[in-house]
């Protein structure tokens, strides 16, 4: 959710930057109005759009699955009932969100009450397409939908211009725009872009109304009347106000501005590359793991490609993933590793570790591993063979087995002190580093049940050799924090290489902690 919110805010920043730099000075007021209304909505939708073509345009990083690390603490864990403190049980992020939500909702309701109270207590004059609300002893002037509020202290000579101006707001439903952003402020009160959007749309409303109302008289007379008026300003964000001192200068400058050339509408085309880059980003960014998806274990179905077609047999063990072995693409829709549930990903990691355990690199380029989702919802881990890459003049026979190595990187990262590209040494040194630095007494303090506890670690060695992007799945948040701390203390590595260039390499390590 946090990742989604950050994407929405980032997109809104970009859309507002385009508006301020390219569009705000143009006199295409109606188009700019719809731009300011539509782009926040687009920002909420874009993170959900994933274009497979863009996903395939970015090459996948090399992934190495290291052997499992097994920790067996020397101390026997005792049955301890964990008492969760108030600090641990309260989600302060949620509490803060609902606090802000409540405050802004209350402020909105107060403003709405002030509007309805003015309507109820003031004199109403109903017209054909609007209602005048005459406020006693006031010089306020604003509108809300079809209600035009006029202070009785405003001179009669000035009221006609005010009503003409506010009628434009009423006919074009400008109050709906302001209410839309008011609701966004309640939902995303922490997003400063919403407040900026509301200011921009308020100014556009004034430009539109000035443009229409000024047609009934010369611009000079209209501007002089605008400067001579001085009314009280109602502090309500979702009403259109005839007079607002902070906007007067901008309104006058825009009224004096020469009408923009139609050719300038081409500036809206700048949205095309911006939207394309946004879609590229949302398509390539890794999705968050969906914790609420529930999958069940079933007897594994094993698919084998034979001469007369694909045969399916039921295995003896219940699994989350089915398996496929063949040279052709299996049935189903291809999905990525990030689409797996927590349980499926754990099983996937275990299988990949078995693949990596066999040191037959000669046939490694023949195999590709992909995941396909069938119509029944089950996902299949497919081992796809490419016989054109089979080494020639080889006396070795290809055995149909799941235990094959799939790594084809030219030179893997090297742990300091190991020989260049030594995978075994790398694995041993990482395991030693982990066992030396991990607090083996920690599981005893967490009230975990006896048995085998699984931890899955993912990290990346970037092009500079730094250990980055450490991700951990653990049965307790304290264990997760401990593991992240240990992995972040790994030394700087010698980066991996592919085709003579440095590349980033991802690693996955399962860890088993035996709790007696």
C-alpha positions in Angstrom: 0.0 0.0 0.0 2.8 2.4 0.8 4.4 1.7 -2.5 1.1 2.4 -4.3 0.6 5.7 -2.4 4.2 6.8 -3.3 3.6 6.0 -7.0 0.3 8.0 -7.0 2.1 11.0 -5.4 5.0 10.8 -7.8 2.6 10.7 -10.9 0.7 13.7 -9.5 3.9 15.6 -9.1 4.8 15.0 -12.7 1.4 15.9 -14.0 1.4 19.2 -12.0 4.9 20.0 -13.2 3.7 19.6 -16.8 0.8 21.9 -16.1 2.8 24.6 -14.4 5.6 24.6 -17.0 3.6 24.1 -20.2 -0.1 24.7 -19.8 -0.8 27.2 -17.0 0.1 30.3 -19.1 -2.2 29.3 -22.0 -5.8 30.6 -22.3 -7.2 27.1 -23.0 -9.1 27.3 -19.7 -11.7 24.6 -20.3 -9.0 22.1 -21.5 -6.9 22.9 -18.5 -9.9 22.4 -16.2 -10.4 18.9 -17.5 -6.6 18.2 -17.3 -6.6 19.1 -13.6 -9.6 16.9 -13.0 -8.5 13.9 -15.0 -4.8 13.6 -14.1 -5.4 12.9 -10.4 -7.8 10.1 -11.4 -5.2 8.7 -13.9 -2.6 8.8 -11.1 -4.8 6.4 -9.0 -5.3 4.0 -12.0 -1.8 3.9 -13.5 -0.1 1.7 -10.8 -2.6 -1.1 -11.6 -1.8 -1.2 -15.3 0.8 -3.8 -16.2 1.7 -4.1 -19.9 3.5 -7.4 -20.6 5.4 -5.9 -23.6 7.1 -3.4 -21.3 7.8 -6.1 -18.8 9.6 -8.2 -21.4 11.5 -5.1 -22.6 13.6 -5.1 -19.4 16.0 -8.0 -19.1 15.6 -10.1 -16.0 18.5 -10.0 -13.5 20.6 -13.1 -12.8 19.4 -15.0 -9.7 21.5 -17.4 -7.8 19.9 -19.8 -5.2 22.4 -20.6 -2.4 22.2 -23.8 -0.4 20.1 -23.8 2.8 21.5 -22.5 6.1 20.5 -24.6 9.1 20.8 -23.2 12.6 20.3 -25.4 15.6 20.5 -23.3 18.8 22.4 -25.0 21.6 19.9 -23.9 24.3 16.6 -25.8 24.5 13.7 -23.5 24.0 11.1 -23.5 26.7 7.3 -23.1 26.4 6.9 -19.4 26.8 3.6 -17.5 26.2 4.4 -14.3 24.5 2.7 -11.3 25.9 2.2 -8.7 23.2 2.7 -5.2 24.5 0.4 -2.3 23.6 3.1 -0.9 21.5 3.3 -4.0 19.4 -0.4 -4.5 19.1 -1.3 -1.0 17.8 -0.6 -0.1 14.2 0.4 3.5 14.6 0.4 4.1 10.9 -3.3 3.1 10.7 -4.0 5.1 13.8 -2.4 8.2 12.3 -4.3 7.8 9.0 -7.7 7.6 10.7 -6.8 10.5 13.0 -6.1 12.7 9.9 -9.1 11.3 8.1 -11.4 12.2 11.1 -10.0 15.7 11.4 -10.5 16.6 7.7 -13.9 14.9 7.6 -14.9 17.0 10.6 -13.6 20.2 9.0 -15.6 19.4 5.8 -18.8 18.8 7.8 -18.3 22.1 9.6 -17.9 24.0 6.3 -21.0 22.2 4.9 -22.9 23.1 8.1 -21.9 26.8 7.7 -23.3 26.8 4.1 -26.6 25.1 5.0 -26.9 27.4 8.1 -26.5 30.5 5.9 -29.2 29.2 3.5 -31.6 28.5 6.4 -31.1 31.8 8.2 -30.9 34.2 5.2 -33.5 35.6 2.8 -33.9 33.6 -0.4 -34.9 35.0 -3.8 -35.6 32.2 -6.2 -34.9 32.8 -9.9 -35.4 30.6 -13.0 -32.0 28.9 -12.8 -30.5 29.9 -9.5 -31.4 31.1 -6.0 -30.1 34.3 -4.4 -29.2 34.0 -0.7 -29.2 37.6 0.7 -26.9 37.6 3.8 -27.8 40.4 6.3 -25.1 42.8 7.5 -22.4 41.1 5.3 -20.3 41.9 2.2 -19.7 38.3 1.3 -20.1 37.1 -2.3 -19.7 33.5 -3.4 -21.6 30.6 -4.9 -22.3 27.0 -4.2 -24.0 25.0 -7.0 -27.2 27.0 -7.8 -27.0 29.1 -4.7 -25.5 32.6 -5.1 -24.7 34.2 -1.8 -24.7 38.0 -1.8 -24.2 40.2 1.3 -26.9 42.9 1.6 -24.2 45.5 2.3 -22.8 45.2 -1.2 -24.0 48.1 -3.3 -26.8 47.3 -5.8 -24.6 48.7 -8.7 -22.1 45.9 -8.1 -24.4 43.0 -7.5 -25.2 42.5 -11.2 -21.6 41.9 -12.1 -21.1 39.5 -9.2 -24.3 37.5 -10.1 -23.2 37.3 -13.8 -19.8 36.0 -12.7 -21.2 33.5 -10.2 -23.8 32.2 -12.7 -20.9 30.9 -14.8 -19.7 28.9 -11.8 -23.2 27.6 -11.3 -23.9 26.6 -14.9 -20.6 24.9 -15.4 -20.9 22.9 -12.1 -17.6 24.2 -10.7 -18.7 23.2 -7.2 -18.5 19.6 -8.3 -14.8 20.0 -9.1 -14.1 21.6 -5.7 -16.1 18.9 -3.9 -14.1 16.2 -5.7 -10.8 17.6 -4.4 -12.4 18.1 -1.0 -13.1 14.4 -0.8 -9.6 13.6 -2.0 -8.3 15.7 0.8 -10.2 13.7 3.3 -8.9 10.4 1.9 -5.4 11.5 1.2 -4.9 14.4 3.7 -1.2 13.5 3.9 -0.8 14.2 0.1 0.3 17.8 -0.5 -0.4 17.4 -4.2 -4.2 17.4 -3.6 -4.0 20.8 -1.9 -2.0 22.2 -4.9 -4.5 20.7 -7.3 -7.4 22.4 -5.5 -5.6 25.8 -5.7 -5.0 25.3 -9.4 -8.6 24.3 -10.2 -9.9 27.3 -8.2 -7.9 29.7 -10.3 -9.0 28.0 -13.5 -12.6 28.5 -12.4 -12.0 32.2 -12.0 -10.4 32.5 -15.4 -13.4 30.7 -17.0 -16.0 32.9 -15.2 -14.0 36.1 -16.0 -13.8 35.2 -19.6 -17.5 34.7 -20.0 -18.7 37.5 -17.7 -16.4 40.1 -19.3 -18.0 39.7 -22.7 -21.0 41.7 -21.5 -18.8 44.8 -21.2 -15.3 45.9 -22.1 -12.4 44.2 -20.3 -11.2 47.6 -18.9 -14.5 48.3 -17.2 -14.7 44.8 -15.9 -11.1 45.0 -14.5 -11.9 48.4 -12.9 -15.0 47.0 -11.2 -13.0 44.0 -10.0 -10.3 46.3 -8.4 -12.9 48.6 -6.8 -14.7 45.7 -5.1 -13.6 44.6 -1.6 -15.7 41.9 0.1 -15.3 39.7 3.0 -14.0 36.2 2.0 -15.7 33.1 3.3 -13.1 30.6 4.5 -14.7 27.6 2.7 -12.6 25.6 0.3 -15.4 24.2 -1.8 -17.2 27.5 -2.7 -16.5 29.8 -5.6 -15.8 33.3 -4.4 -16.1 36.4 -6.5 -13.4 38.2 -4.6 -10.3 36.7 -3.3 -7.4 39.1 -2.9 -4.7 36.5 -3.6 -6.2 35.7 -7.0 -7.0 39.2 -8.2 -3.6 39.9 -9.7 -3.4 36.6 -11.6 -7.0 37.1 -12.9 -6.2 40.6 -14.3 -3.0 39.4 -15.9 -4.8 36.5 -17.6 -7.7 38.8 -18.8 -5.1 41.1 -20.4 -3.3 38.2 -22.0 -3.7 37.7 -25.8 -5.6 34.6 -26.8 -3.3 31.6 -27.2 -2.7 30.3 -30.7 -4.3 27.0 -31.6 -0.9 25.7 -32.4 -0.1 25.9 -28.7 -2.5 23.1 -28.0 0.3 20.8 -29.3 1.8 21.2 -25.8 -0.7 18.7 -24.5 1.1 16.1 -26.6 3.9 16.2 -24.0 1.6 13.9 -22.1 2.3 11.0 -24.5 5.9 10.3 -23.6 5.2 11.0 -20.0 2.3 8.6 -19.9 4.5 6.0 -21.8 7.3 6.3 -19.2 4.7 6.0 -16.4 3.3 2.8 -17.9 6.8 1.5 -18.4 7.6 2.1 -14.8 4.3 0.6 -13.4 4.7 -2.5 -15.7 8.3 -3.2 -14.6 8.1 -2.4 -10.9 7.7 -5.4 -8.8 4.3 -6.0 -7.3 3.7 -6.2 -3.6 3.1 -9.7 -2.3 -0.7 -10.3 -1.8 -1.0 -11.6 1.7 -4.7 -12.1 1.4 -4.6 -14.7 -1.4 -5.2 -18.2 0.0 -3.9 -21.2 -1.8 -4.2 -24.9 -0.8 -1.9 -27.8 -1.2 -3.0 -30.5 -3.7 -1.5 -33.6 -5.1 1.1 -32.4 -7.5 0.4 -32.9 -11.2 3.5 -33.6 -13.3 3.4 -32.9 -17.0 5.9 -34.5 -19.3 6.2 -33.8 -23.1 6.3 -37.1 -25.0 6.4 -37.9 -28.7 2.6 -38.2 -28.9 1.8 -35.3 -26.7 1.9 -34.2 -23.1 1.1 -36.7 -20.4 0.0 -35.8 -16.9 0.5 -38.0 -13.8 -0.3 -37.4 -10.2 2.5 -37.3 -7.7 2.4 -38.7 -4.1 3.1 -35.4 -2.4 0.8 -32.4 -1.9 2.3 -29.2 -3.2 1.4 -25.6 -4.1 3.0 -25.8 -7.6 2.7 -28.4 -10.4 5.6 -29.2 -12.6 6.2 -29.4 -16.4 9.2 -30.8 -18.4 9.4 -30.4 -22.1 10.6 -28.4 -25.1 7.3 -26.6 -26.0 5.4 -23.9 -24.1 2.9 -25.4 -21.8 -0.8 -24.4 -21.5 -1.6 -21.4 -19.4 -0.7 -17.8 -19.0 2.9 -16.9 -18.1 3.2 -15.1 -14.8 6.2 -13.7 -12.9 7.8 -14.8 -9.6 6.2 -11.7 -7.9 2.7 -13.1 -8.8 3.3 -16.1 -6.5 1.7 -16.1 -3.0 3.9 -16.4 0.1 3.4 -20.2 0.2 4.1 -20.7 -3.5 7.2 -18.5 -3.4 8.6 -20.5 -0.5 8.1 -23.8 -2.4 9.5 -22.1 -5.6 12.7 -21.1 -3.7 13.2 -24.6 -2.4 12.9 -26.1 -5.9 15.4 -23.6 -7.3 17.9 -24.5 -4.6 17.7 -28.1 -5.7 18.2 -27.1 -9.3 21.3 -25.2 -8.3 22.7 -28.0 -6.3 23.8 -30.0 -9.4 27.1 -28.8 -10.8 26.5 -29.9 -14.4 27.1 -26.5 -16.0 27.5 -28.0 -19.5 23.8 -28.1 -20.1 22.8 -25.1 -18.1 22.0 -22.9 -21.2 19.6 -25.5 -22.5 17.1 -24.9 -19.7 14.7 -22.0 -19.0 12.4 -21.9 -16.0 9.1 -20.1 -16.3 5.8 -20.1 -14.3 2.4 -20.6 -16.0 -1.0 -20.2 -14.4 -3.7 -22.6 -15.7 -7.4 -22.0 -15.9 -8.1 -23.8 -12.6 -5.8 -21.3 -10.8 -2.9 -23.7 -10.2 0.5 -22.5 -11.1 3.1 -24.7 -12.9 6.8 -24.4 -12.7 8.0 -25.3 -16.2 11.4 -26.5 -17.2 11.6 -25.7 -20.9 14.4 -27.3 -23.0 16.1 -25.8 -26.0 17.8 -28.7 -27.9 19.5 -26.3 -30.3 21.9 -25.3 -27.5 22.8 -28.9 -26.7 26.6 -29.4 -26.8 27.8 -31.3 -29.8 30.0 -34.5 -29.8 29.0 -35.1 -26.2 28.8 -38.6 -24.9 26.8 -37.5 -21.9 23.1 -38.3 -22.1 20.4 -35.9 -21.0 18.5 -37.3 -18.1 15.0 -36.1 -17.4 15.3 -34.8 -13.9 14.3 -31.7 -12.0 17.8 -31.3 -10.6 19.5 -29.2 -13.2 21.5 -26.0 -12.9 20.1 -23.0 -14.8 22.7 -20.4 -14.1 24.4 -19.0 -17.2 26.2 -15.9 -16.0 29.8 -15.6 -17.2 31.3 -14.6 -13.8 29.4 -14.7 -10.5 30.2 -12.2 -7.7 33.2 -13.1 -5.6 33.3 -13.0 -1.8 36.5 -11.2 -0.5 39.2 -13.8 0.0 37.7 -16.4 -2.4 39.0 -17.2 -5.8 37.4 -15.3 -8.6 33.9 -16.7 -9.4 34.1 -19.5 -6.8 30.4 -20.3 -6.0 31.2 -22.8 -3.3 33.5 -20.5 -1.4 30.9 -17.7 -1.7 28.2 -19.9 -0.3 30.4 -21.1 2.6 31.6 -17.6 3.5 28.0 -16.2 3.5 26.9 -19.1 5.8 29.9 -18.5 8.1 29.1 -14.8 8.3 25.4 -15.5 9.0 26.1 -18.1 11.8 28.7 -15.9 13.4 26.6 -12.7 13.5 23.1 -14.1 14.0 21.8 -14.0 17.6 21.1 -17.7 18.1 19.4 -17.0 21.5 16.7 -14.8 19.9 14.2 -17.6 19.0 14.2 -18.6 22.7 12.9 -15.1 23.6 10.0 -15.0 21.1 7.7 -17.8 22.4 7.9 -19.8 19.1 6.6 -23.3 19.1 9.1 -26.2 18.9 10.0 -27.4 15.4 11.6 -26.2 12.2 11.1 -22.5 11.4 11.8 -21.3 7.9 13.3 -17.9 6.9 13.7 -16.8 3.3 16.3 -14.2 2.5 16.7 -12.3 -0.8 19.4 -9.8 -1.5 21.2 -8.3 -4.4 24.9 -7.6 -5.2 24.8 -4.5 -7.4 27.2 -3.5 -10.2 29.5 -1.9 -7.6 29.6 -5.0 -5.4 27.4 -3.6 -2.6 24.8 -5.7 -0.8 21.5 -4.0 -1.4 17.7 -4.7 -1.5 17.7 -7.1 1.5 14.2 -8.7 1.8 13.3 -11.3 4.5 10.3 -13.4 5.2 10.3 -14.8 8.7 7.8 -16.1 11.3 8.3 -13.1 13.6 9.1 -9.5 13.0 12.0 -9.5 15.4 13.6 -12.4 13.5 13.1 -10.4 10.3 14.9 -7.4 11.7 17.7 -9.5 13.1 18.3 -11.2 9.7 18.2 -7.9 7.8 20.8 -6.5 10.2 23.1 -9.5 9.7 22.8 -9.4 5.9 23.5 -5.7 5.8 26.9 -6.3 7.5 28.1 -8.4 4.6 31.4 -7.1 3.1 31.6 -5.4 -0.3 31.9 -8.1 -3.0 33.6 -8.2 -6.3 30.7 -7.7 -8.7 29.6 -10.3 -11.3 30.1 -9.9 -15.0 28.2 -10.8 -18.2 29.7 -10.3 -21.7 32.5 -8.3 -20.1 30.2 -5.9 -18.3 29.4 -5.6 -14.6 25.8 -6.8 -13.8 23.6 -6.9 -10.7 23.0 -10.4 -9.3 20.2 -11.4 -7.0 20.6 -14.2 -4.4 18.0 -16.3 -2.5 18.9 -18.2 0.7 16.5 -20.4 2.7 17.3 -20.6 6.4 16.0 -23.3 8.8 16.1 -22.7 12.6 15.6 -25.8 14.7 13.6 -25.0 17.8 13.7 -27.9 20.3 
